């Protein structure tokens, strides 16, 4: 007996794209188990079904659509048969006749014509024969097993499957899980209004779906997992609700109850793009750009998730009570499959106090630290440390150790005309800081806030802002020059700007003179 051989090209799974039949088979699978699944969880049934399809197709190709000959079969004149013992050659039945009894069993003899050969005779209707077992697909080799396919191509296959599910109108999605739209339970306005009331009583949330389901009534007999998925979908499609749980968890929040700085990017963090030549900054400048680690910098960091990050605050984040969500920082904080906002808990490393935090993924910042900055005496230029807590999803924050003392630091004052004045003054500093980027702030920031509002409506000329900042800072330095990182910190007192446009301006404009080691002065002004 010849077993069927499943033959796939070496690049089969690299080139694989789910088709309509794959999605039909996944629909049937999901309807059977009544449980929404992620693309990763759908890979095993997808691969198993595709291997079965390929096996069937190759079997049909080998038999040319003809019935497989087995000695126990009954055949008719004119019928086409495929013979596995003859390397799947096909022949036409020319005649059927009864034969003598064999071992007490009656049987027939069929005469078969193969192309280009003399007719041959075969037994038929013979109930007991060693060749009566239908040819079977051999056990898949390691390369063709579902487990090995997933191990070698799992991420790529899951991404392609997800793309196919998104394009299909037959599937719906929530929090990384998919299900056929046809089986979704209808959730009316009443349950949604009740969910809103429950979240209102919980100060906006977040509440998990299971807690809402305990109060919201859905049709009796509904599969609990399907009921939760259906409610999640209804909440997702209602603008009153926001799914804010980290990846793998679902948590619902009232959109109107979220902090304003979460619903809308604070004015201090809004960047109006400045055109610049990316090739202008020198290698030293690009190194500085990476060190400053601004969330607006076009820098990708594909390293492993850090155990702890240390961030130097600039005024916009200090004033907004936020942290920059750079690539490095983002790998530390909770994320989500799609939700633009993720709710989590901060924990103060010293006191253990917990307070809410928000990852605003699209705008690339983490909100919730304004009061904490004030309580710890942090200033722009100060260091903030963040690490994962013991409980998944929580972030522990601390300041870098520093003995509280009087320090000579750059201080910003508000002049009688509302303008900014800089001076080196002795101030009580409570946390460690970057000497070049430290700016001691007045207790009232109304004048600065007014500048930001003014700049939001009427954007100042970027080069003029840089020139003025360089002139003001140079007056504090006996050498009459300023480091690029100092300039970056001070420019961001009144205008949100990432390092690259500033560094490109310093590199290409004749108004600025490089005096070495990324120090600059205004052209024509000596030491």
C-alpha positions as CSV (number, residue, x, y, z in Angstrom):
1,X,0.0,0.0,0.0
2,X,1.3,3.5,-0.9
3,X,0.7,6.2,1.7
4,X,-0.2,9.7,0.6
5,X,2.7,12.2,0.8
6,X,1.8,15.8,1.8
7,X,4.3,17.9,-0.1
8,X,4.6,21.7,0.7
9,X,7.2,24.1,-0.7
10,X,9.9,25.3,1.7
11,X,8.4,28.8,1.5
12,X,4.8,27.7,2.0
13,X,4.3,29.3,5.4
14,X,6.5,32.3,4.6
15,X,4.2,33.1,1.7
16,X,1.0,32.1,3.5
17,X,-2.0,34.4,3.3
18,X,-5.4,33.4,4.9
19,X,-8.1,33.1,2.3
20,X,-11.9,33.0,2.5
21,X,-12.0,29.3,3.1
22,X,-9.6,29.7,6.0
23,X,-11.9,32.3,7.5
24,X,-15.0,30.1,6.9
25,X,-13.3,27.3,8.8
26,X,-12.4,29.6,11.7
27,X,-16.0,30.9,11.8
28,X,-17.2,27.3,12.2
29,X,-14.6,26.7,14.9
30,X,-15.5,29.8,16.9
31,X,-19.2,29.0,16.5
32,X,-18.6,25.6,18.0
33,X,-16.6,26.7,21.0
34,X,-18.6,30.0,21.5
35,X,-15.4,31.7,22.8
36,X,-13.8,34.8,21.3
37,X,-10.0,34.2,20.7
38,X,-6.9,36.1,19.9
39,X,-5.1,35.6,16.5
40,X,-2.4,33.6,18.4
41,X,-5.1,31.3,19.8
42,X,-6.6,30.9,16.4
43,X,-3.4,29.7,14.8
44,X,-3.6,26.0,15.8
45,X,-7.1,25.5,14.2
46,X,-6.1,27.6,11.2
47,X,-3.0,25.6,10.5
48,X,-4.6,22.2,11.1
49,X,-7.5,23.1,8.8
50,X,-5.1,24.4,6.1
51,X,-3.0,21.2,6.3
52,X,-6.2,19.1,5.9
53,X,-7.1,21.2,2.9
54,X,-3.7,20.7,1.3
55,X,-3.9,17.0,2.0
56,X,-7.4,16.7,0.4
57,X,-6.3,18.7,-2.6
58,X,-3.1,16.7,-3.2
59,X,-5.2,13.5,-2.8
60,X,-7.6,14.7,-5.5
61,X,-4.6,15.5,-7.7
62,X,-3.1,12.1,-7.2
63,X,-6.3,10.2,-7.8
64,X,-7.4,12.7,-10.6
65,X,-10.8,12.7,-9.0
66,X,-11.3,9.0,-9.4
67,X,-12.4,6.6,-6.8
68,X,-9.6,4.8,-5.0
69,X,-9.5,1.1,-5.8
70,X,-9.8,-1.2,-2.8
71,X,-10.3,-5.0,-3.0
72,X,-13.5,-4.8,-0.9
73,X,-15.1,-2.3,-3.3
74,X,-17.9,-2.9,-5.8
75,X,-17.3,-1.4,-9.2
76,X,-19.2,-0.8,-12.5
77,X,-18.3,-1.1,-16.1
78,X,-17.0,2.3,-17.3
79,X,-15.9,3.5,-13.9
80,X,-12.5,5.1,-13.5
81,X,-10.4,3.9,-10.6
82,X,-7.1,5.1,-9.1
83,X,-4.7,2.4,-7.9
84,X,-2.5,3.4,-4.9
85,X,-0.4,0.2,-5.3
86,X,0.5,1.2,-8.9
87,X,1.8,4.7,-8.1
88,X,-1.8,6.1,-8.4
89,X,-2.2,5.1,-12.1
90,X,-5.9,5.4,-13.2
91,X,-7.7,2.8,-15.3
92,X,-11.2,2.2,-16.7
93,X,-13.3,-0.8,-15.7
94,X,-13.9,-2.8,-18.9
95,X,-15.8,-5.8,-17.4
96,X,-17.1,-7.3,-14.1
97,X,-17.6,-11.0,-13.6
98,X,-18.3,-13.3,-10.7
99,X,-15.5,-15.6,-9.6
100,X,-15.1,-18.7,-7.5
101,X,-15.2,-18.6,-3.8
102,X,-11.9,-17.7,-2.1
103,X,-11.5,-18.9,1.5
104,X,-15.3,-19.2,1.8
105,X,-16.0,-15.7,0.5
106,X,-17.6,-14.8,-2.8
107,X,-15.9,-12.1,-4.9
108,X,-15.7,-10.6,-8.3
109,X,-13.0,-10.0,-10.9
110,X,-12.8,-6.6,-12.7
111,X,-11.0,-6.1,-15.9
112,X,-9.2,-2.7,-16.0
113,X,-7.7,-0.9,-19.0
114,X,-4.7,1.3,-18.3
115,X,-3.6,3.7,-21.0
116,X,-1.0,2.1,-23.3
117,X,-1.1,-1.2,-21.5
118,X,-2.8,-4.6,-21.8
119,X,-6.0,-5.0,-19.6
120,X,-5.4,-6.4,-16.1
121,X,-7.6,-8.1,-13.7
122,X,-8.2,-7.2,-10.0
123,X,-10.3,-8.7,-7.2
124,X,-13.4,-6.8,-6.1
125,X,-16.0,-7.4,-3.4
126,X,-13.4,-9.2,-1.3
127,X,-14.3,-8.4,2.3
128,X,-11.0,-9.6,3.8
129,X,-7.8,-8.5,2.2
130,X,-4.6,-6.9,3.4
131,X,-5.0,-4.0,0.9
132,X,-8.5,-3.1,2.1
133,X,-7.3,-0.3,4.3
134,X,-7.6,3.1,2.5
135,X,-4.3,4.9,2.0
136,X,-3.6,7.2,4.9
137,X,-1.7,10.5,5.1
138,X,1.6,9.8,6.8
139,X,2.2,11.4,10.1
140,X,3.4,14.9,9.5
141,X,7.1,15.5,9.7
142,X,8.3,17.9,12.4
143,X,8.4,20.6,9.7
144,X,4.7,20.1,9.0
145,X,3.4,19.8,12.5
146,X,1.2,22.6,13.9
147,X,3.6,23.2,16.7
148,X,6.7,23.5,14.5
149,X,4.9,25.8,12.1
150,X,3.9,28.1,14.9
151,X,7.4,28.0,16.4
152,X,9.0,29.0,13.1
153,X,6.4,31.4,11.8
154,X,4.0,32.2,14.6
155,X,4.4,36.0,14.8
156,X,4.2,36.5,11.1
157,X,1.2,34.2,10.7
158,X,-0.7,35.9,13.6
159,X,-0.1,39.3,12.0
160,X,-1.4,38.1,8.6
161,X,-4.4,36.5,10.2
162,X,-5.2,39.6,12.1
163,X,-5.0,41.7,9.0
164,X,-7.4,39.2,7.2
165,X,-9.8,39.4,10.1
166,X,-9.8,43.2,10.1
167,X,-10.6,43.2,6.4
168,X,-13.5,40.7,6.8
169,X,-16.9,42.2,7.6
170,X,-17.9,38.9,9.2
171,X,-15.7,39.3,12.3
172,X,-15.7,41.8,15.2
173,X,-12.9,42.6,17.6
174,X,-12.4,43.8,21.2
175,X,-9.3,43.8,23.4
176,X,-7.3,41.4,21.1
177,X,-10.0,38.8,20.7
178,X,-12.2,38.0,17.6
179,X,-15.6,36.5,17.0
180,X,-18.1,36.1,14.2
181,X,-20.5,39.0,14.1
182,X,-23.4,36.8,13.4
183,X,-23.3,35.3,16.9
184,X,-23.0,38.5,18.9
185,X,-25.7,39.0,21.5
186,X,-27.7,42.2,21.0
187,X,-27.1,44.7,23.9
188,X,-29.8,47.3,24.0
189,X,-29.7,50.9,25.3
190,X,-31.0,49.9,28.8
191,X,-27.9,47.8,29.7
192,X,-25.6,50.5,28.4
193,X,-27.4,53.2,30.5
194,X,-27.0,50.9,33.5
195,X,-23.3,50.5,32.8
196,X,-22.9,54.3,32.6
197,X,-24.6,54.6,36.0
198,X,-22.4,51.9,37.6
199,X,-19.2,53.6,36.3
200,X,-20.5,57.0,37.6
201,X,-20.8,55.4,41.1
202,X,-17.2,54.2,40.7
203,X,-15.9,57.7,40.0
204,X,-15.7,56.9,36.3
205,X,-13.9,53.6,36.6
206,X,-12.2,51.5,35.7
207,X,-14.4,48.5,36.1
208,X,-13.9,45.1,34.5
209,X,-16.5,43.6,32.2
210,X,-17.3,40.9,34.7
211,X,-18.3,43.4,37.4
212,X,-20.6,45.2,34.9
213,X,-22.1,41.9,33.8
214,X,-23.1,41.2,37.4
215,X,-25.5,44.1,37.2
216,X,-26.4,44.2,33.5
217,X,-29.0,41.7,32.3
218,X,-28.5,39.8,29.0
219,X,-30.7,37.0,27.5
220,X,-30.8,33.9,29.7
221,X,-28.7,31.0,28.6
222,X,-26.0,33.1,26.9
223,X,-22.6,31.7,27.1
224,X,-20.8,33.8,29.8
225,X,-17.7,34.4,27.6
226,X,-19.9,35.4,24.7
227,X,-22.0,37.6,26.9
228,X,-18.8,39.4,28.1
229,X,-17.5,39.8,24.6
230,X,-20.9,41.2,23.4
231,X,-21.1,43.7,26.2
232,X,-17.5,44.7,25.5
233,X,-18.3,45.3,21.8
234,X,-21.4,47.4,22.6
235,X,-19.4,49.5,25.1
236,X,-16.6,50.0,22.6
237,X,-19.0,51.3,20.0
238,X,-20.6,53.7,22.4
239,X,-18.8,57.1,22.7
240,X,-19.6,57.3,26.4
241,X,-17.2,54.5,27.3
242,X,-13.4,54.1,27.0
243,X,-11.6,50.8,27.3
244,X,-8.5,51.6,29.3
245,X,-7.2,48.2,30.5
246,X,-3.6,47.1,29.7
247,X,-3.0,44.4,27.2
248,X,-4.7,41.2,28.3
249,X,-7.2,43.0,30.6
250,X,-10.4,44.9,29.9
251,X,-11.3,47.9,32.0
252,X,-14.0,50.4,31.3
253,X,-14.0,54.1,32.1
254,X,-16.4,56.9,31.4
255,X,-14.8,59.1,28.8
256,X,-16.2,62.3,30.3
257,X,-14.8,61.4,33.7
258,X,-11.2,61.1,32.5
259,X,-8.8,63.9,33.3
260,X,-8.8,66.7,30.8
261,X,-5.1,66.2,30.2
262,X,-5.9,62.6,29.2
263,X,-8.8,63.5,26.9
264,X,-6.8,66.3,25.2
265,X,-3.1,66.9,24.9
266,X,-2.0,69.7,27.3
267,X,-0.9,72.9,25.5
268,X,2.7,72.5,26.8
269,X,3.1,69.2,24.9
270,X,1.7,70.2,21.6
271,X,4.4,70.4,18.9
272,X,3.8,72.2,15.7
273,X,6.2,70.6,13.3
274,X,9.3,72.7,12.3
275,X,10.9,71.8,9.0
276,X,14.6,71.0,9.2
277,X,17.3,69.0,7.3
278,X,17.8,65.7,9.1
279,X,21.3,65.5,7.6
280,X,22.4,68.8,9.2
281,X,23.1,67.7,12.8
282,X,26.7,66.4,13.3
283,X,27.4,63.0,14.9
284,X,28.0,64.6,18.3
285,X,24.6,66.3,17.9
286,X,22.9,63.0,17.1
287,X,24.5,61.5,20.2
288,X,23.1,64.3,22.3
289,X,19.7,63.8,20.7
290,X,19.7,60.2,21.8
291,X,20.8,61.1,25.3
292,X,18.1,63.7,25.7
293,X,15.5,61.0,24.8
294,X,12.7,63.3,23.8
295,X,9.5,61.5,22.9
296,X,9.2,63.6,19.7
297,X,12.6,62.6,18.4
298,X,12.6,60.2,15.5
299,X,14.7,57.6,17.4
300,X,13.8,53.9,17.6
301,X,15.0,51.9,20.5
302,X,14.6,48.1,20.0
303,X,16.4,47.0,23.1
304,X,15.0,44.8,25.8
305,X,12.5,46.2,28.3
306,X,14.5,48.0,31.0
307,X,14.1,47.2,34.7
308,X,14.2,51.0,35.5
309,X,14.3,54.2,33.5
310,X,15.6,57.6,34.6
311,X,14.1,60.7,32.9
312,X,15.3,64.3,32.9
313,X,12.3,66.6,33.1
314,X,11.9,69.5,30.7
315,X,9.4,72.3,31.5
316,X,6.5,71.1,29.3
317,X,6.4,67.7,31.1
318,X,7.0,69.3,34.5
319,X,4.2,71.7,34.0
320,X,1.8,69.1,32.6
321,X,2.7,66.5,35.3
322,X,3.7,64.0,32.6
323,X,6.6,61.8,31.5
324,X,7.8,61.4,27.9
325,X,6.7,58.1,26.4
326,X,9.8,57.4,24.4
327,X,10.5,54.0,22.9
328,X,12.6,53.1,26.0
329,X,10.1,54.4,28.5
330,X,7.1,52.8,26.6
331,X,8.5,49.3,27.1
332,X,8.4,49.8,30.9
333,X,4.8,51.1,31.1
334,X,1.6,49.2,30.6
335,X,0.4,49.2,27.0
336,X,-2.7,47.9,25.2
337,X,-3.7,46.2,21.9
338,X,-5.4,49.2,20.5
339,X,-6.7,51.4,23.3
340,X,-5.2,54.9,23.0
341,X,-5.4,55.5,26.8
342,X,-4.3,53.0,29.4
343,X,-5.2,53.4,33.1
344,X,-2.7,52.1,35.8
345,X,-1.4,52.9,39.3
346,X,1.6,54.8,40.3
347,X,3.2,53.9,43.6
348,X,5.4,56.4,45.5
349,X,8.6,54.5,46.4
350,X,9.1,56.3,49.7
351,X,5.5,56.4,51.1
352,X,3.9,53.5,49.3
353,X,1.0,55.8,48.4
354,X,-0.9,54.9,45.2
355,X,-2.3,57.3,42.7
356,X,-3.8,57.0,39.2
357,X,-1.7,57.2,36.1
358,X,-2.5,57.2,32.4
359,X,-0.5,56.2,29.4
360,X,-1.7,58.4,26.5
361,X,-0.2,56.3,23.7
362,X,-1.1,58.3,20.6
363,X,0.3,61.6,22.0
364,X,3.3,59.8,23.7
365,X,3.1,60.9,27.3
366,X,2.3,59.5,30.7
367,X,0.0,61.6,32.8
368,X,-0.7,61.8,36.6
369,X,2.4,63.2,38.2
370,X,1.8,66.9,38.8
371,X,1.0,66.7,42.5
372,X,3.8,64.2,43.0
373,X,6.3,66.5,41.4
374,X,5.2,69.3,43.7
375,X,5.3,67.1,46.8
376,X,8.9,66.1,46.1
377,X,10.2,69.5,45.1
378,X,11.0,68.5,41.5
379,X,12.0,71.2,39.0
380,X,12.7,71.1,35.3
381,X,16.1,69.4,34.9
382,X,15.4,67.1,37.8
383,X,15.6,63.3,37.5
384,X,12.6,61.0,37.8
385,X,13.1,57.2,38.2
386,X,10.4,54.7,37.3
387,X,10.3,50.9,37.6
388,X,7.8,48.1,37.5
389,X,6.0,47.4,40.8
390,X,5.3,44.0,42.4
391,X,1.8,44.0,41.0
392,X,1.5,43.8,37.2
393,X,0.6,47.1,35.7
394,X,1.8,49.3,38.5
395,X,4.8,51.7,38.2
396,X,6.9,52.7,41.2
397,X,8.3,56.3,40.9
398,X,11.1,57.9,42.9
399,X,13.5,60.8,42.8
400,X,17.3,60.4,42.5
401,X,18.9,60.7,45.9
402,X,20.1,64.2,46.8
403,X,20.7,65.9,50.1
404,X,18.5,68.9,50.4
405,X,20.8,71.9,50.2
406,X,21.3,75.4,48.9
407,X,22.6,75.3,45.3
408,X,23.5,77.9,42.8
409,X,21.1,77.2,40.0
410,X,19.7,78.9,36.9
411,X,16.5,80.6,38.0
412,X,13.8,82.0,35.9
413,X,12.1,85.2,37.0
414,X,9.2,87.0,35.6
415,X,10.0,90.7,34.7
416,X,7.7,93.6,35.2
417,X,6.7,93.4,31.5
418,X,5.8,89.8,31.8
419,X,9.0,88.7,30.1
420,X,11.4,86.0,31.3
421,X,14.6,87.0,33.2
422,X,17.3,84.5,34.1
423,X,19.7,84.6,37.0
424,X,22.0,82.3,38.9
425,X,20.6,82.3,42.4
426,X,21.1,80.1,45.5
427,X,18.0,78.0,45.9
428,X,16.9,75.0,48.1
429,X,17.1,72.0,45.8
430,X,15.5,68.7,47.0
431,X,16.3,66.3,44.2
432,X,19.3,65.4,42.0
433,X,19.4,67.3,38.7
434,X,21.2,67.8,35.4
435,X,23.3,70.9,35.9
436,X,22.9,72.1,32.4
437,X,19.1,71.6,32.2
438,X,18.1,72.6,35.7
439,X,15.7,75.6,35.8
440,X,14.4,76.7,39.2
441,X,10.8,77.8,38.7
442,X,8.8,80.5,40.6
443,X,5.9,79.3,42.7
444,X,3.4,81.0,40.3
445,X,3.5,80.1,36.6
446,X,0.6,82.2,35.4
447,X,2.9,84.5,33.3
448,X,4.5,81.5,31.6
449,X,1.1,80.0,31.0
450,X,0.0,83.2,29.3
451,X,3.1,83.0,27.0
452,X,2.1,79.4,26.0
453,X,-1.5,80.6,25.2
454,X,-0.1,83.5,23.2
455,X,2.2,81.2,21.2
456,X,-0.6,78.7,20.5
457,X,-2.5,81.4,18.7
458,X,0.4,83.2,17.1
459,X,3.5,81.1,16.6
460,X,6.8,83.0,17.1
461,X,9.6,82.7,14.6
462,X,11.7,79.7,15.8
463,X,15.1,81.2,15.0
464,X,14.2,84.4,17.0
465,X,13.2,82.3,20.0
466,X,16.5,80.4,19.9
467,X,18.5,83.6,19.4
468,X,16.8,85.3,22.4
469,X,17.3,82.3,24.6
470,X,21.0,82.0,23.6
471,X,21.6,85.7,24.3
472,X,19.9,85.5,27.8
473,X,21.8,82.4,28.8
474,X,25.1,83.7,27.5
475,X,24.9,86.6,29.9
476,X,25.1,84.2,32.8
477,X,28.3,82.6,31.5
478,X,31.7,84.4,31.8
479,X,32.7,82.7,28.5
480,X,29.6,84.0,26.9
481,X,28.6,80.6,25.4
482,X,25.9,78.1,26.0
483,X,25.7,74.3,25.6
484,X,23.1,72.9,23.2
485,X,21.3,71.0,26.0
486,X,21.0,74.2,28.0
487,X,19.5,75.9,25.0
488,X,17.1,72.9,24.5
489,X,15.8,73.2,28.1
490,X,15.3,76.9,28.0
491,X,13.7,77.1,24.5
492,X,11.1,74.5,25.9
493,X,10.1,77.0,28.6
494,X,7.9,78.8,26.0
495,X,7.8,76.6,22.9
496,X,7.6,72.8,22.6
497,X,10.5,71.7,20.4
498,X,12.3,68.4,20.2
499,X,16.2,68.5,19.9
500,X,16.6,67.9,16.2
501,X,15.1,71.1,14.8
502,X,17.2,73.1,17.3
503,X,20.4,71.2,16.6
504,X,19.8,71.5,12.8
505,X,19.4,75.3,13.2
506,X,22.6,75.6,15.2
507,X,24.4,73.5,12.6
508,X,23.3,75.4,9.5
509,X,22.6,79.0,10.6
510,X,25.4,81.6,10.3
511,X,23.8,83.4,13.3
512,X,25.3,80.8,15.6
513,X,29.0,80.1,16.2
514,X,30.2,76.7,17.4
515,X,33.0,77.1,19.9
516,X,33.6,73.4,20.6
517,X,32.0,70.5,22.5
518,X,28.5,71.5,21.5
519,X,28.9,75.0,23.0
520,X,27.5,78.0,21.0
521,X,27.5,81.7,21.0
522,X,25.8,84.3,18.8
523,X,27.9,85.1,15.8
524,X,30.1,88.2,16.2
525,X,30.0,88.2,20.0
526,X,33.3,87.3,21.6
527,X,34.1,85.8,24.9
